[in-house]
């Protein structure tokens, strides 16, 4: 078991905000007491929370193109976050296209799968390869992404693509897939290879529409799958998918994996991704120490999203101070959140941005130099 170590860092004392109006992104240049500067920005993860901003349910917004457009346009208007990921129930999109049944949730709950289309992983290979031009809600999401890109030229619009293991989980159910990983690992590998073909086709269609791609693979997270199983079964397929999608996109695509990812961090980096998440659920101090050897990879250091629900500004400030201290003087780092809950308080999200702005001028008395915005 990975021991959760805590390392104290000196708090970052000052910050100067730089506005990039042309890009619509707010970047922050922070200085520590050691007079060493880094560039950083705050970017919340907005999916179901976008529905709340227009007074609609996640269910309706996930299925109505006009609501989906309005929700993410409003989220960007308020938060100016980057990227804007077009979706609500982002892991359901391809599974539903393959035949999964999504239950209508109660009230403001997130839509979830109630019937999996495949009894076991060896049934996955019998599915037709995903056709992104006509499968389920996929064409609607891509078209909404195109509308958002036209309406919000300053925004970085991304279409979510599920990783192969997460998609397999939604097709057979998590318990069934884990049993197959143990008992029938070759069947699981063949299933992942089969799904990879459809996911690459999906990414090709996204790229052909001039939109960005974000790959999500949180189904493949310890303790849900062991680091050994990750390396043996998941990694070869995930690496292939990321390399193919990165080639389509023209740059290394983000590999967004939440949960306790530190035990599989080296495998994640082996995919060649240029962007990783340091989730609040993992040993973040050890994670950030490990990333010192990878200075060119962008790390999104996540805050615990629950602090944006509790209505306690002091708790938000404490959480921001905690993650800023972990960021240290790393250049390629941004501060983010896990998926903002539907009921997150927009005032607290905006306060998180303001927190850095109001910290004052740099301690060494010099203004911070302009920085280049790096987009993923």
N, C-alpha and C positions, 0 to 999 in steps of 0.2 A: 504494500500500500504506500502510496506517495504521502510522505509527511508534509503537513501544511506548515511551512516555515514563515515566520514574519520578520521582515527586515525594516528597520526604521530609516526613513530618509528625512533630510531637512525639508521643511515645507517650502514650496515655491512662494516667494514673497510678493512678486510684482508681476504685472502683465500690461502689455500695451496692445490694443486691438487695431488691426489693419483691415480696412474694408476693401474688398475686391468687387466693386459694383458691376464691372463688366462680366464677372463670372457669377455674381449672386451668391458668393460664398464669403463667410466671415472667417478670417484667419487670425490667430492670436500668436504673438511672439512673446514668450515668457522668459524671464531671467531668474535664476536662482541666486542665493546669497553668495555663490562662488563665481558670479559674474559670467556664467556660461549660459548662452542663449540657445533656445530651440524654437521651432515653429510648431504650432498646435492649433487645432480647431475642434469645435464641439459639434457632433452630429448625432442627433437622436435617431433611433430606428422606428419608423412610423409605418405601421401596417393597419391593424384594426383600429388604432387610435384615430386614424384619419376619418373613420366613419363618425366618431363622436363629434368631430369638429364641424360637421354639417348637420348634426342632429338626426342621424340615421343609424340603423342597426348594421352590424357587420354583415349579416346575411344579405340584406338588400343591396348594400354597396358592393358586395362581392359578385353580384349577378346582374347589376344594372350598369351599363356602360356610362350613362350620364352621371349617375351617382359616384361611380368610381373616379371619373374625371374630376368632378367637383371636389370630392374628398381630398384627393392628392394635390390638386391645385390649391386648395385652402390650406393644407398642411404646409406646402412650400411657401405660401404667402406669409404664414405666421412664423415659421421656423427657419426658412432659407437653408434647409439641411441638404446634405449631399452624401450619397446619392438619394434620389427619389425612386423607391422601389414600388412598381405598379402592382399592387395586390393587397389582399386582406388576409385570406387563408392561403398563404403562399405555398405551403407544402401539399395542398389538395389538388392543385391545378392539373398536373399530369395524371395523377391517380384517377381522378374523375374521368378524364379523357379516355383512360383505359377501361373504365367500367365500374369504378368504385361508386358507392352510393353515399352522398353527403346528406346527413340529417339536418332538417330545419331546426336550428337551436332555439332555446328559450331566450327571450328578451335580448340582451346585448352579449350573449355568449358567442364564442368563436365557432364557426361551422367546423364540424369534424366528421370523419368517415364512420359510418355505422355498418356498412357491409363491404367486406373486402372481396374483390372479384376472383382471386386465385386461392385455392385451398392450400397450396404449398409452393415452394420456390421453383420446383421443376415445371410447374404450370405456366410460369412467366414466359418461358421461351416459346410457348404456343401463341402468345399474343402477337397481333400484327404490330410492326414497328410504328411508333407514333407518327402521325401525320399532322404537323403543326398548322397546316393551312386550313384544316377543317375539324380538328379534334376538340370537342368540349368547349370550354371557355377560352381556350388559348387564342383564337383569332380575335376575340373581343378584347383581351388584355393587351395584345400587341397593338391593335388599332387605338386603344385608349392611350398607350404609350406614345404613339405617333401624334395624337392630338395634344398630349401634354408637352411633347417636344416642340411642337409648333407654337403653342400658347406660352410656354415658359422657356425661351431660348437660353436663359441663364442657368437652367437646371440641368443636372446630370441625370437623365432618365434611364433607369435600368429595369429590365424584365427579369423576374426571378426564375431560375432554373434549378430544379431539384437534383441533388446528387443521386447516384444510382442506388446506394444503400438506403437512403431515406425513402426513395420511391418504392423500392422493394418492400420496405416496412409497411407502406400504405397499401400495397397490393395484396399482401398475404396476412398482414397483422404482425405486430412486433414479436409476440411470444412464439408464433409459428416460425418466423424467420430465424430467431435465435436458436430454436431447436434444430433447424436445418443447418445453421452455421456449425453446430457441434456434430450433428449426425451425418449430414450430407454436404460437406463444404464444396465439393466439386459442382454440385447442382446450383448452389448459391453463386459460385463464381460464373457459371454459364448464364445464370439469370441476370447478373450484373452486367456482363458483357452484352447481353441482348438489349437491356435497357439503355446502355450507353449509346447504342446506335440511334435510338430515338431522341435522346437528350442532345446529341450532337446535331441531329437534324433540326431540332427545336432551336438550338443556338444559331444555326446557320440562317434560319428564317428571321430570327431577331436581328442578326447583323445585317441581313439584306435590306431591312427596313431602316437602317441607320440608327439603331438603338443600342444601348449598352446592355451588358449581361452581368448578373450576379449569381454565383453558384452557391446554393444552400445545402448543407449536408449534416445537419445536427442529429440525424438519426444514428449516425455512426460515432457515438460518443461514449467513452467509458463512464460508468461501469456497464452501460448497455451492451457494449462489445469490448472485449479485452484488447489491450495494445497488441498482443500477438496476433489475434484474429484480424485486427485492423490491418496490420502489416502484410499478412499473408493473403487475405481475401479481398479486402476493400482497396488497399493502396494501389495495386497495379491498375485497376479499372479507373479509380479516381484520378490517378496521374495521367492516364491516357485521355480521359475526358477533359481535364484541365488544359492539357497541352493542345488538344484539338480546338477547344473553345478559345484559348488564348491566341491561337493562330488565326482564327476567324475574326477575333476582336482587334488584333494587331498589338496586343499588349498582354501581360500576365493578368488573368482575371482574379477577382477576389475569391477566396475559398472561405466561406462563412460557416463556421462550425461552432455552435454553442455548447454549453455544458462543461464537464470536467475534461478539458482538452490537453492539459499539460502532459499526461502520460503518453499522448500520441502526437505531441508537437513536432518531434523530429520527422515523423512520417508525413505530417501535413506539409512541412517545409520541403520534403522530398518531392512533392508534386510539382514544384516550380512556381507556385503561386507567388504573387507579389504583394499580397494583402491578407493578413490573418487577424482573427479576433482573439483578444485575451478576455474571456468571459468572466463575469463576476463569480461564477460557480466554481472556478478552478483556483489553483494555487497561483495567484497572480504575481506574487513576488518571485517565485521560482521561474515562472513563465517569462517575465521580463528580464531576469538575469540570463536565461537561455538565449533570448533574442539579441543580446549584445553581440553574439557571433554572426548575426545577420542584419547588419546596419541598413541594408538597402531595401529590406522588406517593411512595408507599412504595417504598423500594429494599431488596431483600434482597441483601446483600453476601455472596457465597458464598466460603467457604473451599474449598481443594482437598480433596476427600473422601479422597484417597489417604493423607493423614496419619493417618486413623483406622484404617488397616490396618497401618501399618509397625511398630506396637508401640513407638513412640518418643514418650513424653510431652513431651520437650523440643521435638520438631518440631511437635507440636500447639500448644504455647505460642507458638512463633515464628510460626506461621501465624495464630493469633488476634491476636497483637500487630500483625501486618502488616495484617490487614483492619480492626482497630479504628482504626489510624492513618489508614486511608483513609476511614473513616466520619467522622472529624473531629468536628464539632459539629452535624452534620445531625440534625434532629429526627425526620423520617420515615425511619428506617433500622432494619433488623434484620440480625443476623448469621446466616447459614445455611450450608448445605453443598450441593454437588452431590449427586446421588443416592448415598446411602451404599451402598457395596458390600455384598454379602451377608456377606462375612467381616469387616466392620468390627468393631472391638473395642468392646463397649458401655461398658467402663470408660473408654476414651478419649473417647467421646461425652459421658459424664457429667462427665468431667474438664473438658471444654470449658465446661460450665455452671459448674462449681465455680471455674474459673479467674477468672472475673469476680467471683464472690462473695468470694473470698479476697484480693482486691486491697487491701482496707482501706477506712477512712473517707475522705471527700473531703478534698482538700488544704486547702480553705479553712476547714475546721473546722465547716461547717454540714451538717446532714442534708439529703438531697435530697428535694424535694417529691414527693408522690404524683403519679402520672401516670395518664392514662386509657388503657385498652387499646383499641387500634383493631383491629378484626377485618376480614379480607378474605376 
